[in-house]
């Protein structure tokens, strides 16, 4: 029994880390796409924040129409499993265009198949950065 445990545990821990990282990256991409869709369809300026183990979106500036819809706080869309992601804020115009071209990635070498989101003007794409 101990032999099976000693063989299986390293593989299980790598599998678990891979699944958590990929899930977090998918949450970040989904939040970017959701905020982009809302900004475009409702003609709002939004900002997506990735920091302190969460991802959320909020109104950009003092747009009273946006504030009346979403309030002043950040709408959390996901709790992240790790805090090793690029901490950033990405703006989205009322035409659905990302204003900051960046890559949000997991901060160290890992076993995940996807570990970053590459943000271009119109798209947030999953990728492998390490």
Backbone as JSON Lines, residues from 0, in Angstrom:
{"i":0,"aa":"X","n":[0.83,-1.19,0.0],"ca":[0.0,0.0,0.0],"c":[0.87,1.26,0.0]}
{"i":1,"aa":"X","n":[1.9,1.27,0.82],"ca":[2.8,2.41,0.9],"c":[3.52,2.63,-0.44]}
{"i":2,"aa":"X","n":[3.85,1.55,-1.11],"ca":[4.51,1.66,-2.41],"c":[3.58,2.33,-3.43]}
{"i":3,"aa":"X","n":[2.31,1.92,-3.45],"ca":[1.36,2.53,-4.37],"c":[1.17,4.01,-4.07]}
{"i":4,"aa":"X","n":[1.12,4.35,-2.8],"ca":[0.97,5.74,-2.4],"c":[2.19,6.57,-2.82]}
{"i":5,"aa":"X","n":[3.37,6.02,-2.63],"ca":[4.58,6.77,-2.97],"c":[4.72,6.95,-4.48]}
{"i":6,"aa":"X","n":[4.16,6.05,-5.26],"ca":[4.2,6.18,-6.72],"c":[3.1,7.13,-7.2]}
{"i":7,"aa":"X","n":[1.92,7.04,-6.62],"ca":[0.76,7.79,-7.1],"c":[0.69,9.22,-6.63]}
{"i":8,"aa":"X","n":[1.23,9.54,-5.47],"ca":[1.08,10.89,-4.93],"c":[1.71,11.97,-5.81]}
{"i":9,"aa":"X","n":[2.96,11.81,-6.27],"ca":[3.53,12.87,-7.13],"c":[2.71,13.11,-8.4]}
{"i":10,"aa":"X","n":[2.23,12.04,-9.01],"ca":[1.41,12.2,-10.22],"c":[0.1,12.9,-9.88]}
{"i":11,"aa":"X","n":[-0.51,12.55,-8.76],"ca":[-1.76,13.17,-8.35],"c":[-1.58,14.65,-8.06]}
{"i":12,"aa":"X","n":[-0.5,15.01,-7.37],"ca":[-0.29,16.42,-7.03],"c":[-0.02,17.26,-8.28]}
{"i":13,"aa":"X","n":[0.7,16.71,-9.27],"ca":[0.91,17.44,-10.53],"c":[-0.41,17.59,-11.28]}
{"i":14,"aa":"X","n":[-1.21,16.53,-11.3],"ca":[-2.5,16.58,-11.98],"c":[-3.39,17.64,-11.33]}
{"i":15,"aa":"X","n":[-3.41,17.68,-10.01],"ca":[-4.24,18.64,-9.28],"c":[-3.8,20.08,-9.57]}
{"i":16,"aa":"X","n":[-2.49,20.33,-9.56],"ca":[-1.98,21.66,-9.86],"c":[-2.36,22.07,-11.28]}
{"i":17,"aa":"X","n":[-2.22,21.16,-12.23],"ca":[-2.56,21.44,-13.62],"c":[-4.05,21.81,-13.76]}
{"i":18,"aa":"X","n":[-4.91,21.04,-13.13],"ca":[-6.35,21.28,-13.21],"c":[-6.7,22.64,-12.58]}
{"i":19,"aa":"X","n":[-6.1,22.99,-11.45],"ca":[-6.39,24.27,-10.8],"c":[-5.91,25.46,-11.64]}
{"i":20,"aa":"X","n":[-4.72,25.35,-12.2],"ca":[-4.18,26.45,-13.03],"c":[-5.05,26.64,-14.27]}
{"i":21,"aa":"X","n":[-5.37,25.54,-14.94],"ca":[-6.19,25.65,-16.15],"c":[-7.58,26.2,-15.83]}
{"i":22,"aa":"X","n":[-8.15,25.82,-14.7],"ca":[-9.44,26.36,-14.29],"c":[-9.38,27.86,-14.02]}
{"i":23,"aa":"X","n":[-8.32,28.3,-13.35],"ca":[-8.14,29.73,-13.08],"c":[-8.0,30.52,-14.37]}
{"i":24,"aa":"X","n":[-7.19,30.02,-15.3],"ca":[-6.97,30.71,-16.57],"c":[-8.28,30.81,-17.35]}
{"i":25,"aa":"X","n":[-9.08,29.76,-17.31],"ca":[-10.38,29.79,-17.99],"c":[-11.33,30.81,-17.32]}
{"i":26,"aa":"X","n":[-11.26,30.93,-15.99],"ca":[-12.08,31.94,-15.29],"c":[-11.68,33.35,-15.73]}
{"i":27,"aa":"X","n":[-10.37,33.59,-15.83],"ca":[-9.89,34.91,-16.24],"c":[-10.35,35.22,-17.66]}
{"i":28,"aa":"X","n":[-10.21,34.25,-18.57],"ca":[-10.63,34.48,-19.94],"c":[-12.15,34.69,-20.03]}
{"i":29,"aa":"X","n":[-12.91,33.92,-19.29],"ca":[-14.37,34.06,-19.31],"c":[-14.8,35.44,-18.79]}
{"i":30,"aa":"X","n":[-14.12,35.93,-17.75],"ca":[-14.44,37.26,-17.22],"c":[-14.12,38.34,-18.24]}
{"i":31,"aa":"X","n":[-12.98,38.21,-18.91],"ca":[-12.62,39.19,-19.94],"c":[-13.66,39.19,-21.06]}
{"i":32,"aa":"X","n":[-14.09,38.03,-21.5],"ca":[-15.06,37.94,-22.58],"c":[-16.43,38.45,-22.14]}
{"i":33,"aa":"X","n":[-16.83,38.12,-20.91],"ca":[-18.12,38.61,-20.4],"c":[-18.13,40.13,-20.29]}
{"i":34,"aa":"X","n":[-17.07,40.69,-19.72],"ca":[-16.99,42.15,-19.58],"c":[-16.95,42.83,-20.96]}
{"i":35,"aa":"X","n":[-16.24,42.23,-21.9],"ca":[-16.19,42.78,-23.26],"c":[-17.58,42.79,-23.89]}
{"i":36,"aa":"X","n":[-18.3,41.71,-23.71],"ca":[-19.66,41.62,-24.26],"c":[-20.57,42.66,-23.62]}
{"i":37,"aa":"X","n":[-20.49,42.81,-22.31],"ca":[-21.32,43.8,-21.62],"c":[-20.96,45.23,-22.04]}
{"i":38,"aa":"X","n":[-19.66,45.5,-22.16],"ca":[-19.22,46.84,-22.57],"c":[-19.76,47.17,-23.96]}
{"i":39,"aa":"X","n":[-19.71,46.21,-24.86],"ca":[-20.16,46.45,-26.23],"c":[-21.68,46.57,-26.32]}
{"i":40,"aa":"X","n":[-22.4,45.65,-25.72],"ca":[-23.86,45.65,-25.87],"c":[-24.53,46.77,-25.09]}
{"i":41,"aa":"X","n":[-23.94,47.17,-23.94],"ca":[-24.55,48.22,-23.13],"c":[-23.85,49.57,-23.29]}
{"i":42,"aa":"X","n":[-22.84,49.62,-24.17],"ca":[-22.08,50.86,-24.45],"c":[-21.51,51.48,-23.19]}
{"i":43,"aa":"X","n":[-20.76,50.67,-22.43],"ca":[-20.15,51.1,-21.18],"c":[-18.63,50.97,-21.27]}
{"i":44,"aa":"X","n":[-17.93,51.74,-20.45],"ca":[-16.49,51.57,-20.29],"c":[-16.27,50.76,-19.02]}
{"i":45,"aa":"X","n":[-15.65,49.6,-19.14],"ca":[-15.43,48.71,-18.01],"c":[-13.94,48.43,-17.83]}
{"i":46,"aa":"X","n":[-13.59,47.96,-16.64],"ca":[-12.22,47.56,-16.32],"c":[-12.28,46.19,-15.66]}
{"i":47,"aa":"X","n":[-11.42,45.29,-16.11],"ca":[-11.28,43.97,-15.48],"c":[-10.05,44.01,-14.6]}
{"i":48,"aa":"X","n":[-10.22,43.67,-13.32],"ca":[-9.1,43.64,-12.37],"c":[-8.75,42.19,-12.05]}
{"i":49,"aa":"X","n":[-7.45,41.89,-12.08],"ca":[-6.95,40.58,-11.68],"c":[-5.93,40.84,-10.58]}
{"i":50,"aa":"X","n":[-6.32,40.53,-9.34],"ca":[-5.43,40.78,-8.21],"c":[-5.94,40.06,-6.97]}
{"i":51,"aa":"X","n":[-5.07,39.85,-6.05],"ca":[-5.4,39.28,-4.74],"c":[-6.3,38.05,-4.82]}
{"i":52,"aa":"X","n":[-5.97,37.13,-5.68],"ca":[-6.67,35.85,-5.83],"c":[-8.11,35.96,-6.28]}
{"i":53,"aa":"X","n":[-8.46,37.04,-6.96],"ca":[-9.79,37.1,-7.56],"c":[-9.74,37.86,-8.87]}
{"i":54,"aa":"X","n":[-10.77,37.67,-9.67],"ca":[-10.93,38.38,-10.93],"c":[-12.32,39.0,-10.93]}
{"i":55,"aa":"X","n":[-12.42,40.26,-11.35],"ca":[-13.7,40.96,-11.32],"c":[-13.71,42.05,-12.38]}
{"i":56,"aa":"X","n":[-14.89,42.62,-12.62],"ca":[-14.97,43.79,-13.49],"c":[-15.78,44.89,-12.81]}
{"i":57,"aa":"X","n":[-15.49,46.12,-13.21],"ca":[-16.12,47.29,-12.6],"c":[-16.24,48.4,-13.62]}
{"i":58,"aa":"X","n":[-16.99,49.45,-13.25],"ca":[-17.14,50.62,-14.12],"c":[-15.84,51.4,-14.16]}
{"i":59,"aa":"X","n":[-15.55,51.98,-15.31],"ca":[-14.35,52.79,-15.46],"c":[-14.76,54.26,-15.37]}
{"i":60,"aa":"X","n":[-14.35,54.93,-14.32],"ca":[-14.64,56.35,-14.17],"c":[-15.98,56.62,-13.51]}
{"i":61,"aa":"X","n":[-16.53,57.78,-13.83],"ca":[-17.76,58.26,-13.19],"c":[-18.98,58.17,-14.1]}
{"i":62,"aa":"X","n":[-19.04,57.16,-14.94],"ca":[-20.18,56.96,-15.84],"c":[-21.42,56.64,-14.99]}
{"i":63,"aa":"X","n":[-22.35,57.59,-14.88],"ca":[-23.5,57.41,-13.98],"c":[-24.41,56.26,-14.44]}
{"i":64,"aa":"X","n":[-24.53,56.05,-15.74],"ca":[-25.35,54.95,-16.23],"c":[-24.74,53.61,-15.84]}
{"i":65,"aa":"X","n":[-23.44,53.5,-15.97],"ca":[-22.75,52.26,-15.57],"c":[-22.87,52.04,-14.07]}
{"i":66,"aa":"X","n":[-22.65,53.11,-13.31],"ca":[-22.73,52.99,-11.85],"c":[-24.14,52.61,-11.39]}
{"i":67,"aa":"X","n":[-25.15,53.09,-12.1],"ca":[-26.52,52.73,-11.72],"c":[-26.81,51.26,-12.03]}
{"i":68,"aa":"X","n":[-26.16,50.71,-13.06],"ca":[-26.35,49.29,-13.4],"c":[-25.56,48.37,-12.48]}
{"i":69,"aa":"X","n":[-24.3,48.71,-12.21],"ca":[-23.4,47.79,-11.52],"c":[-22.92,48.26,-10.15]}
{"i":70,"aa":"X","n":[-23.17,49.5,-9.79],"ca":[-22.69,50.01,-8.51],"c":[-21.22,50.38,-8.58]}
{"i":71,"aa":"X","n":[-20.68,50.78,-7.43],"ca":[-19.29,51.25,-7.39],"c":[-18.28,50.14,-7.19]}
{"i":72,"aa":"X","n":[-18.71,49.02,-6.66],"ca":[-17.77,47.95,-6.36],"c":[-17.4,47.13,-7.58]}
{"i":73,"aa":"X","n":[-16.56,46.18,-7.33],"ca":[-16.09,45.27,-8.36],"c":[-16.96,44.01,-8.32]}
{"i":74,"aa":"X","n":[-17.49,43.6,-9.46],"ca":[-18.34,42.41,-9.54],"c":[-17.42,41.2,-9.68]}
{"i":75,"aa":"X","n":[-17.29,40.44,-8.6],"ca":[-16.39,39.28,-8.61],"c":[-17.0,38.15,-9.43]}
{"i":76,"aa":"X","n":[-16.19,37.61,-10.3],"ca":[-16.67,36.51,-11.13],"c":[-15.93,35.22,-10.85]}
{"i":77,"aa":"X","n":[-14.88,35.28,-10.06],"ca":[-14.16,34.04,-9.76],"c":[-13.09,34.22,-8.71]}
{"i":78,"aa":"X","n":[-12.99,33.23,-7.84],"ca":[-11.92,33.16,-6.86],"c":[-10.82,32.3,-7.46]}
{"i":79,"aa":"X","n":[-9.59,32.8,-7.46],"ca":[-8.48,32.06,-8.04],"c":[-7.82,31.17,-7.0]}
{"i":80,"aa":"X","n":[-7.29,30.04,-7.44],"ca":[-6.67,29.07,-6.54],"c":[-5.28,29.49,-6.09]}
{"i":81,"aa":"X","n":[-4.6,30.28,-6.89],"ca":[-3.23,30.71,-6.58],"c":[-3.15,32.23,-6.68]}
{"i":82,"aa":"X","n":[-2.09,32.82,-6.14],"ca":[-1.9,34.27,-6.28],"c":[-0.67,34.58,-7.12]}
{"i":83,"aa":"X","n":[-0.25,33.65,-7.96],"ca":[0.95,33.83,-8.78],"c":[0.64,34.32,-10.19]}
{"i":84,"aa":"X","n":[-0.52,34.92,-10.41],"ca":[-0.87,35.41,-11.73],"c":[-0.44,36.86,-11.88]}
{"i":85,"aa":"X","n":[-0.25,37.3,-13.13],"ca":[0.07,38.69,-13.41],"c":[-1.06,39.56,-12.86]}
{"i":86,"aa":"X","n":[-0.74,40.48,-11.96],"ca":[-1.77,41.35,-11.39],"c":[-1.85,42.6,-12.26]}
{"i":87,"aa":"X","n":[-3.05,42.83,-12.8],"ca":[-3.21,43.92,-13.75],"c":[-4.65,44.38,-13.81]}
{"i":88,"aa":"X","n":[-4.86,45.5,-14.47],"ca":[-6.19,46.01,-14.78],"c":[-6.25,46.21,-16.29]}
{"i":89,"aa":"X","n":[-7.31,45.71,-16.92],"ca":[-7.44,45.79,-18.37],"c":[-8.73,46.54,-18.69]}
{"i":90,"aa":"X","n":[-8.61,47.67,-19.37],"ca":[-9.77,48.47,-19.73],"c":[-10.43,47.95,-20.99]}
{"i":91,"aa":"X","n":[-11.74,48.2,-21.08],"ca":[-12.51,47.81,-22.26],"c":[-13.37,49.0,-22.65]}
{"i":92,"aa":"X","n":[-13.26,49.41,-23.92],"ca":[-14.02,50.57,-24.38],"c":[-15.48,50.19,-24.64]}
{"i":93,"aa":"X","n":[-16.29,51.2,-24.87],"ca":[-17.71,50.96,-25.13],"c":[-17.95,50.3,-26.5]}
{"i":94,"aa":"X","n":[-16.9,50.1,-27.25],"ca":[-16.99,49.38,-28.52],"c":[-16.47,47.95,-28.4]}
{"i":95,"aa":"X","n":[-16.17,47.53,-27.17],"ca":[-15.71,46.17,-26.93],"c":[-14.26,45.93,-27.26]}
{"i":96,"aa":"X","n":[-13.45,46.98,-27.25],"ca":[-12.03,46.86,-27.6],"c":[-11.2,46.93,-26.32]}
{"i":97,"aa":"X","n":[-10.32,45.95,-26.14],"ca":[-9.41,45.98,-24.98],"c":[-8.42,47.11,-25.18]}
{"i":98,"aa":"X","n":[-8.23,47.93,-24.14],"ca":[-7.35,49.09,-24.25],"c":[-5.92,48.79,-23.82]}
{"i":99,"aa":"X","n":[-5.7,47.62,-23.25],"ca":[-4.35,47.25,-22.8],"c":[-4.01,45.89,-23.38]}
{"i":100,"aa":"X","n":[-3.01,45.84,-24.23],"ca":[-2.56,44.58,-24.8],"c":[-1.56,43.97,-23.83]}
{"i":101,"aa":"X","n":[-1.89,42.81,-23.31],"ca":[-1.06,42.21,-22.26],"c":[-1.2,40.7,-22.27]}
{"i":102,"aa":"X","n":[-0.42,40.07,-21.43],"ca":[-0.53,38.63,-21.22],"c":[-0.67,38.4,-19.72]}
{"i":103,"aa":"X","n":[-1.74,37.74,-19.34],"ca":[-1.96,37.37,-17.95],"c":[-1.51,35.93,-17.82]}
{"i":104,"aa":"X","n":[-0.46,35.69,-17.01],"ca":[0.05,34.32,-16.94],"c":[0.35,33.9,-15.51]}
{"i":105,"aa":"X","n":[0.4,32.59,-15.36],"ca":[0.8,32.0,-14.09],"c":[2.29,32.24,-13.95]}
{"i":106,"aa":"X","n":[2.74,32.6,-12.76],"ca":[4.08,33.13,-12.57],"c":[5.26,32.19,-12.56]}
{"i":107,"aa":"X","n":[5.05,30.89,-12.65],"ca":[6.2,30.0,-12.6],"c":[5.96,28.76,-13.45]}
{"i":108,"aa":"X","n":[7.03,28.01,-13.68],"ca":[6.94,26.8,-14.48],"c":[5.91,25.85,-13.87]}
{"i":109,"aa":"X","n":[5.14,25.19,-14.73],"ca":[4.04,24.37,-14.24],"c":[3.7,23.28,-15.24]}
{"i":110,"aa":"X","n":[2.91,22.28,-14.82],"ca":[2.55,21.18,-15.71],"c":[1.3,21.44,-16.56]}
{"i":111,"aa":"X","n":[0.71,22.61,-16.46],"ca":[-0.55,22.88,-17.15],"c":[-0.38,22.98,-18.66]}
{"i":112,"aa":"X","n":[-1.4,22.57,-19.39],"ca":[-1.4,22.67,-20.84],"c":[-1.64,24.1,-21.31]}
{"i":113,"aa":"X","n":[-2.45,24.85,-20.56],"ca":[-2.65,26.28,-20.81],"c":[-2.38,27.01,-19.5]}
{"i":114,"aa":"X","n":[-1.6,28.08,-19.57],"ca":[-1.26,28.79,-18.33],"c":[-1.26,30.32,-18.5]}
{"i":115,"aa":"X","n":[-1.84,30.81,-19.6],"ca":[-1.91,32.26,-19.76],"c":[-3.06,32.64,-20.69]}
{"i":116,"aa":"X","n":[-3.44,33.91,-20.61],"ca":[-4.43,34.5,-21.5],"c":[-3.72,35.66,-22.2]}
{"i":117,"aa":"X","n":[-3.68,35.6,-23.52],"ca":[-3.07,36.67,-24.32],"c":[-4.19,37.6,-24.77]}
{"i":118,"aa":"X","n":[-4.1,38.86,-24.35],"ca":[-5.15,39.84,-24.65],"c":[-4.68,40.72,-25.8]}
{"i":119,"aa":"X","n":[-5.43,40.67,-26.92],"ca":[-5.18,41.56,-28.05],"c":[-6.33,42.57,-28.1]}
{"i":120,"aa":"X","n":[-6.43,43.34,-29.13],"ca":[-7.46,44.39,-29.2],"c":[-8.88,43.83,-29.11]}
{"i":121,"aa":"X","n":[-9.13,42.68,-29.76],"ca":[-10.49,42.15,-29.86],"c":[-10.67,40.78,-29.24]}
{"i":122,"aa":"X","n":[-9.63,40.23,-28.66],"ca":[-9.72,38.83,-28.27],"c":[-8.88,38.54,-27.03]}
{"i":123,"aa":"X","n":[-9.37,37.6,-26.24],"ca":[-8.61,37.07,-25.1],"c":[-8.43,35.58,-25.39]}
{"i":124,"aa":"X","n":[-7.21,35.17,-25.71],"ca":[-6.94,33.82,-26.2],"c":[-6.16,33.01,-25.16]}
{"i":125,"aa":"X","n":[-6.57,31.76,-24.95],"ca":[-5.84,30.86,-24.07],"c":[-4.56,30.41,-24.76]}
{"i":126,"aa":"X","n":[-3.48,30.25,-23.97],"ca":[-2.2,29.86,-24.57],"c":[-1.32,29.19,-23.53]}
{"i":127,"aa":"X","n":[-0.22,28.65,-23.97],"ca":[0.82,28.08,-23.1],"c":[2.02,29.02,-23.16]}
{"i":128,"aa":"X","n":[2.36,29.64,-22.04],"ca":[3.44,30.63,-22.03],"c":[4.76,30.09,-21.47]}
{"i":129,"aa":"X","n":[4.71,29.07,-20.64],"ca":[5.94,28.54,-20.06],"c":[6.41,27.35,-20.83]}
